Amino acid sequence: MKVVVDMNKCQDHGQCVFAAPDVFSMDDDGHLVYVADPDDALREEVEEAADVCPLQAIRIGD
């Protein structure tokens, strides 16, 4: 699974962090960081994160 976040759209709301904390987090400056190639076992969490993103900035590929 590949995760891509459009950082031009992302406004660091952090909803994805709550949905998939093993993949998404906030750095010390409050900016989103993420694992671009997470384990497939996390797919359901990542899909939830993509769904809750207010700006729909998260894409999932294979």
C-alpha positions as a Python dict, from the first residue, in 0.01 Angstrom:
ca = {
    (1, 'M'): (0, 0, 0),
    (2, 'K'): (120, 349, -83),
    (3, 'V'): (-5, 660, 95),
    (4, 'V'): (25, 1001, -68),
    (5, 'V'): (-74, 1323, 103),
    (6, 'D'): (-113, 1633, -113),
    (7, 'M'): (80, 1869, 110),
    (8, 'N'): (-51, 2164, -92),
    (9, 'K'): (-404, 2074, 23),
    (10, 'C'): (-318, 1955, 375),
    (11, 'Q'): (-373, 2218, 642),
    (12, 'D'): (-254, 2005, 935),
    (13, 'H'): (-598, 1954, 1090),
    (14, 'G'): (-475, 1621, 1227),
    (15, 'Q'): (-792, 1417, 1187),
    (16, 'C'): (-586, 1148, 1016),
    (17, 'V'): (-365, 1122, 1325),
    (18, 'F'): (-665, 1017, 1533),
    (19, 'A'): (-783, 767, 1270),
    (20, 'A'): (-444, 609, 1196),
    (21, 'P'): (-183, 702, 1458),
    (22, 'D'): (57, 431, 1336),
    (23, 'V'): (77, 605, 997),
    (24, 'F'): (15, 975, 1059),
    (25, 'S'): (161, 1206, 1323),
    (26, 'M'): (242, 1569, 1383),
    (27, 'D'): (600, 1691, 1412),
    (28, 'D'): (725, 1935, 1676),
    (29, 'D'): (618, 2227, 1456),
    (30, 'G'): (261, 2095, 1420),
    (31, 'H'): (303, 1975, 1062),
    (32, 'L'): (186, 1640, 933),
    (33, 'V'): (434, 1359, 880),
    (34, 'Y'): (338, 1013, 759),
    (35, 'V'): (462, 671, 658),
    (36, 'A'): (439, 653, 280),
    (37, 'D'): (457, 272, 265),
    (38, 'P'): (271, 135, 570),
    (39, 'D'): (195, -229, 634),
    (40, 'D'): (-116, -355, 454),
    (41, 'A'): (-260, -457, 792),
    (42, 'L'): (-319, -84, 853),
    (43, 'R'): (-529, -36, 539),
    (44, 'E'): (-860, 0, 724),
    (45, 'E'): (-717, 273, 948),
    (46, 'V'): (-562, 454, 652),
    (47, 'E'): (-890, 440, 460),
    (48, 'E'): (-1066, 588, 763),
    (49, 'A'): (-801, 863, 778),
    (50, 'A'): (-859, 943, 411),
    (51, 'D'): (-1234, 955, 470),
    (52, 'V'): (-1211, 1193, 767),
    (53, 'C'): (-962, 1432, 606),
    (54, 'P'): (-1156, 1759, 576),
    (55, 'L'): (-968, 1854, 260),
    (56, 'Q'): (-953, 1505, 107),
    (57, 'A'): (-574, 1536, 78),
    (58, 'I'): (-497, 1166, 135),
    (59, 'R'): (-478, 914, -149),
    (60, 'I'): (-419, 540, -116),
    (61, 'G'): (-265, 324, -385),
    (62, 'D'): (-124, -25, -417),
}
